[in-house]
Amino acid sequence: MLVLVGCRGDDGDAADSSSSSGGMGTTVMTTASTTMSPTSTLGADSSSGGAESGSESSAGIPEAATLAFFLERAADGSIDVEVAVFDATSEPWQGQGVTMSASPGTVGPIESLGGGRFHANVVPNLPGDSGSGEVRLTADAGAAEGTTIALVLPQVDDRWAHAEKVRGLVNTDGTEDSVTVSPNGEWLIVGTYSPVDLYCCLFGDAAGVPQCSGTPSGVDNPACNAAIGPYAEPERPGMPGADRIVSPTEITHEVPSVIDIDVGALPPVAAYGFHRGEGGAFDEAFPIALDNDGFTGAPFGFQFVEDPAGGNAQLVFAHRLYEDLVTQGTLDNDVFLASTASFGTPWTLGVFNPDTNVTTWDGVAPLELADRDGAQGNPGLGAMGLWFDDEGSADLNLWFAGAPDGLDAPLDAAAMVGFCQDDVDEIQPWYDAVELTLYFTENTAAISTATMIGTDPADPMAWDPVLTQLAMNVPDFAAGSVVALGEPSLSREPGGETYLYFQAVIARGDQLDGGIYRVLAREPF
């Protein structure tokens, strides 16, 4: 889970966000139709507010159409938007027109490119001084209107186009955290979902965040009781703990199926999986959870072992054992391997019995680390071993444990990854076996990479220098700005596209809103 820790001081100035092409990225704009983002209205209004301006082309409006968006980063930090208009048979409209609007932002003149395609440049009107935030882009072709939400960041590596919010049922007004995507991009998991603002519930007034107030994790904290996100179908069917939501402003914080003493606020939490439809939106939501009334300390940090096929799937994940909570009063993370033959349907991982202080797992087994003391979180596989972090401890670093005999056998002793630094918090590893590159989160302010050029992950000389892929500036918590960034994972689509999925936390007027985003690689890799 992303938490607000000290951001890197050297991110205080906006970085150059120019593209290597110096303008429109032809890779994004002219690739085959599989790179398009067929438009649909998002599951929740995620507009960051602000002024809205529009523009209209001079051509006529078609009577029936569908839309697709292409987004690119211009050299001056503005957004190049291309809209493709199709008729009912998916053929391009010839000589037709669209109107476009941006909120918050200004749309320049719309240029017809022919073949049912139109281009406009959008200048964001971002809040505060962070150089970050969402811009809601809408195109109207008469009978069809489409929306996508661009995410502006001050620092983006040249290999990436423009980030956008993931469409479908994934993003809501609740908290979406701990995201991962399957290697082929067909499935997505939000590892930590709650209908409340988990960040302001956790921080309260202790962190000095203007959006948050009340007692940290207090049962009287308004953020711990306001069900601002959905907890029923279609967005969140079978939400564990939904019956504890008494009203939109009241939640019962007693979970006797885990513990019968007061441990503070316990808003419902669960993981959810989603399946990508033909239009590219992630729908078909299904819960992945323990059968314990949505206890807040739920399994998290899921990663796919490989692409699910025929209902068969394996995941690794982290979990704070309830047994430890009862006997030790602590919740150190451990890592597990889960298997199912019915992926895509509600998945009950197991159930904890407080009377016996035992969790009965279903298709789940702990990974056999040589030393399970302390915290192990956000596990992932690659390079013949297990990557994980120690999120939940004072010092946040990345670790590797070799698995020469597979995950069903004891793992080698874990060692800290060689490039980790004392003054940097490195968490949430995701290993790309194609480029031998480890993606990870730095200081909850950047998504970075390091490529392995040696054979021993613990050796500092086995790594090329760390590179920043996406980064935010030091947050000013202006409404609409990005205040945290992390949780990277990659997908390589059947059509050849490569996407980087990640999470960002946006400051709203009285809320910190975790959401899921992705950015397309200009050239597949």
Summary of the structure (lengths in Angstrom):
residues: 525
radius of gyration: 22.6
end to end distance: 28.0
largest distance: 72.4
contacts: 1905
relative contact order: 0.15
helix: 6%
strand: 41%
